Amino acid sequence: MKTTETVSAAPSTIDSGERIRAIQQRVWIGYSRALRIRDQLDRLLEHPRVHRMPNLAIIGETNNGKTTLLQNFVRKHLPPDDPNNDHTTMPILLIDTPPEPDEARLYRKILERLFATVGRREPADSMLSRVQVILRHLETRMIILDEFNNAVAGTPIKQRRFLNAIRLMGNALQLPIVVAGTPEALAALQSDPQLANRFEPVFLPKWTLDAEYARLLMSAEKVLGLNHTSGLIQPAFAQRLLDLSEGSLGETMELIRRLAINAIHTGKERITLDMLKPDALAALGWTAPSRRTTYSV
């Protein structure tokens, strides 16, 4: 059974600059937990239209792979690029939740993403009507709101109005709505009992030192394109990477990218445990996530 998906790195025969640029790209690594959620999104996308559509809430700590997962899912369902097709479609609409819960700002953001003009004083009801017309024309089958933890940024009244707007939009369009965010996003949904039971929560927890983490490191090493094996899955290596990244997927990948680039610059062509010593990490500009808000001289 296949549990990972990776994108192959450029071969190491090309020049160092191109190899470094390839490493700096945000590569999708489809570890098994992410693949299960993506399969769930696939099933949701194919769900027949009913009055009360099922919805999903993807919950995880910041920088733990939610946005990368969603972007990969959207790319997987892009319509074919056919110049002879006279009808544009958008199966999935993905936007960031507005920085504060406001229904008018939500509709405006959707219309702007759809390249529709918006009047400065256009009423929310008018914008919602146009959203419905355009999304039906585009044959949109799912709406995804990333950074949904922004929904807790306003007053309780604004939050209720915003959540009501999401519920009404889902009912009117008969589309599944997916939200993604930190645990605060789940708290926002649970503040509205009518909405809470419409969203099934799935979680991307912090990583632990287990077989799944080892497979992640093995897949990550394959896409680096270094000339020599680093052995990131060795217990001492894996534990150190986990500790430094504090269990965050995004932090793990960023640290590995920096180490790999350093390995190319120095000519070592492999990541070594010596690179994970405090002085070496300081030279790379690496600070543990929990220490980045600590001021020191």
C-alpha positions in Angstrom: 0.0 0.0 0.0 1.4 3.4 -1.0 1.7 5.8 1.9 3.8 8.6 0.5 4.0 10.8 -2.6 7.0 12.9 -3.4 8.1 15.1 -6.2 11.5 14.1 -7.6 14.3 16.7 -7.2 16.4 17.8 -10.1 19.4 15.5 -10.7 22.6 16.6 -9.0 24.4 16.9 -12.4 22.9 20.4 -12.9 24.5 23.5 -11.5 24.4 24.3 -7.8 22.3 27.4 -8.2 19.5 25.4 -9.9 19.8 22.7 -7.3 19.4 25.2 -4.5 16.4 26.8 -6.2 14.8 23.3 -6.5 15.4 22.7 -2.8 13.8 26.0 -1.9 10.6 25.0 -3.7 7.8 23.9 -1.3 7.6 20.2 -2.2 4.5 18.2 -1.5 5.3 15.0 0.5 2.1 13.0 0.8 2.6 11.2 4.1 -0.2 8.8 5.1 -2.2 11.1 7.4 -2.3 13.8 4.7 -3.2 11.3 2.0 -6.2 10.1 4.2 -7.4 13.6 4.5 -7.0 14.3 0.8 -9.0 11.1 0.1 -11.7 12.5 2.4 -11.7 15.7 0.4 -12.0 13.7 -2.8 -15.1 12.0 -1.5 -16.6 15.3 -0.3 -16.0 16.8 -3.8 -18.0 14.0 -5.4 -20.8 14.2 -2.9 -24.2 14.7 -4.7 -25.9 18.0 -4.0 -28.3 17.8 -1.1 -30.0 20.4 1.0 -27.6 19.9 4.0 -24.2 19.2 2.5 -21.4 17.6 4.6 -18.6 19.9 5.5 -15.0 19.4 6.9 -12.8 21.2 9.4 -9.0 20.5 9.1 -7.4 21.5 12.4 -3.7 21.7 13.2 -1.1 23.9 14.8 0.4 26.7 12.7 3.0 25.6 10.1 2.0 22.0 10.2 1.1 21.4 6.6 -2.6 22.4 6.3 -2.1 25.0 3.5 0.3 22.8 1.5 -2.2 19.9 1.7 -5.0 22.2 0.5 -3.0 23.6 -2.4 -2.0 20.1 -3.5 -5.7 19.0 -3.5 -6.7 22.0 -5.6 -3.9 21.4 -8.1 -5.0 17.8 -8.3 -8.4 19.0 -9.5 -7.5 21.8 -11.8 -9.5 21.7 -15.1 -7.6 20.7 -18.2 -5.8 23.5 -20.0 -7.7 23.3 -23.3 -7.5 26.4 -25.5 -10.5 25.2 -27.5 -12.7 25.1 -24.4 -15.0 28.1 -24.5 -16.3 27.6 -21.0 -14.1 28.3 -17.9 -14.6 26.1 -14.9 -13.3 26.2 -11.3 -14.1 23.0 -9.4 -12.6 24.3 -6.1 -12.5 27.8 -4.8 -9.7 28.3 -2.2 -9.4 31.6 -0.4 -8.0 32.8 2.9 -10.6 33.8 5.5 -10.7 37.6 5.9 -8.6 38.9 8.8 -11.7 39.6 10.8 -15.2 37.9 10.7 -17.2 40.1 8.4 -19.7 38.7 5.8 -19.3 41.6 3.4 -15.5 41.2 3.4 -15.9 37.4 2.8 -18.2 38.0 -0.2 -15.9 40.7 -1.5 -12.8 38.5 -1.2 -14.6 35.7 -3.1 -15.6 38.1 -5.9 -12.1 39.5 -6.1 -10.7 36.0 -6.4 -13.2 35.4 -9.2 -12.0 38.7 -10.9 -15.4 40.2 -10.5 -15.7 44.0 -9.9 -17.1 45.0 -6.5 -18.7 48.4 -5.8 -17.3 50.2 -2.7 -20.8 50.3 -1.1 -22.3 47.2 -2.6 -24.7 45.6 -0.1 -23.7 42.1 1.3 -26.9 40.6 -0.1 -26.1 41.8 -3.6 -22.5 40.4 -3.4 -23.9 37.0 -2.2 -26.3 36.9 -5.1 -23.4 37.5 -7.6 -21.3 34.9 -5.8 -24.0 32.3 -6.3 -24.4 33.2 -10.0 -20.7 33.1 -10.8 -19.9 29.9 -8.9 -22.8 28.1 -10.6 -21.5 29.3 -14.0 -18.0 28.1 -13.1 -19.4 24.7 -12.0 -17.7 25.1 -8.6 -18.2 22.1 -6.4 -16.4 23.1 -3.2 -15.4 26.2 -1.2 -12.3 26.1 1.0 -11.6 28.8 3.6 -8.0 28.6 4.9 -6.8 30.5 8.0 -10.3 30.1 9.5 -8.9 30.9 13.0 -9.4 34.5 11.8 -13.1 34.0 12.6 -12.3 34.5 16.3 -10.7 38.0 15.7 -14.0 40.0 16.0 -16.6 40.6 18.6 -19.1 37.7 19.5 -21.8 39.5 17.5 -19.5 39.7 14.4 -18.5 36.1 14.8 -22.2 34.9 14.9 -23.1 37.0 11.8 -20.0 35.6 10.0 -20.8 32.0 10.9 -24.5 32.6 9.8 -23.2 33.8 6.5 -21.2 30.7 5.9 -24.1 28.5 6.8 -26.4 30.4 4.5 -23.9 30.3 1.7 -23.6 26.6 2.0 -27.3 26.1 2.0 -27.9 28.4 -1.0 -25.1 26.9 -3.2 -25.5 23.3 -1.9 -21.7 23.0 -1.9 -19.5 21.4 0.7 -17.5 23.9 2.7 -14.1 23.1 4.1 -12.3 25.2 6.7 -8.8 24.9 7.9 -7.0 26.5 10.7 -5.5 26.3 14.2 -7.5 25.0 17.2 -9.0 28.4 17.5 -10.9 27.6 14.2 -12.6 24.7 15.8 -13.5 26.9 18.8 -15.1 29.3 16.4 -17.2 26.6 14.8 -18.2 25.1 18.2 -19.4 28.5 19.3 -22.4 28.0 17.0 -24.2 24.8 17.8 -26.1 24.8 14.4 -22.8 25.0 12.5 -20.7 22.8 14.8 -22.6 19.6 13.9 -22.3 20.3 10.2 -18.4 20.3 10.2 -16.6 17.0 10.8 -13.2 17.8 12.4 -10.0 16.0 11.3 -6.7 16.7 12.8 -3.0 17.2 11.8 -1.4 16.8 15.2 2.2 17.6 16.0 4.7 14.9 15.0 6.3 12.4 17.3 9.2 10.1 16.8 7.5 7.1 15.1 7.5 5.1 11.9 5.5 7.9 10.2 8.1 10.5 11.0 10.9 8.2 9.7 9.0 7.8 6.4 8.6 11.5 6.2 12.3 12.1 6.6 13.2 9.3 4.1 10.9 10.9 1.5 12.3 14.4 2.3 15.9 13.2 1.8 15.0 11.7 -1.6 13.9 15.1 -3.0 17.0 17.0 -1.8 19.2 15.9 -4.8 22.4 15.7 -2.7 25.2 13.5 -4.0 25.6 11.4 -0.8 23.1 9.8 1.5 22.6 11.7 4.8 20.7 9.0 6.8 18.1 11.3 8.3 16.1 8.4 9.5 18.8 7.3 11.9 17.4 7.5 15.5 19.8 10.2 16.8 19.3 12.3 13.6 15.5 11.9 13.6 15.2 12.8 17.3 17.4 15.9 16.9 15.4 17.1 13.9 12.1 16.5 15.8 13.4 18.4 18.9 14.6 21.4 16.8 11.4 21.6 14.8 9.2 21.1 18.0 7.1 18.6 16.1 6.1 21.0 13.3 6.1 19.7 9.7 6.8 23.1 8.2 9.7 23.7 10.6 11.1 20.2 9.9 11.1 20.8 6.2 12.5 24.4 6.5 15.4 23.1 8.6 16.2 20.3 6.2 16.1 22.7 3.3 18.6 25.0 5.0 20.9 22.1 5.9 20.8 20.7 2.4 21.7 24.1 0.9 24.6 24.4 3.3 25.7 20.9 2.3 25.9 22.1 -1.3 27.7 25.4 -0.4 30.3 23.6 1.6 30.7 20.7 -0.9 29.9 18.1 1.7 26.9 16.9 -0.3 25.3 15.4 2.7 23.7 16.5 6.0 25.6 15.5 9.0 24.9 15.5 12.8 27.6 18.1 13.2 25.4 20.5 11.3 22.8 20.2 14.0 25.1 21.5 16.8 24.1 24.9 18.3 27.0 26.9 16.7 26.3 25.4 13.3 22.6 26.1 13.5 23.3 29.7 14.7 25.5 30.2 11.6 22.5 29.1 9.5 20.3 31.6 11.3 18.2 28.8 12.8 16.3 29.4 16.0 13.8 27.0 17.6 10.2 28.2 17.0 9.4 28.8 20.6 12.5 31.0 21.0 11.8 33.4 18.1 9.8 35.8 20.2 12.5 35.9 22.9 14.6 39.1 22.8 18.3 38.7 23.5 21.5 40.7 22.9 
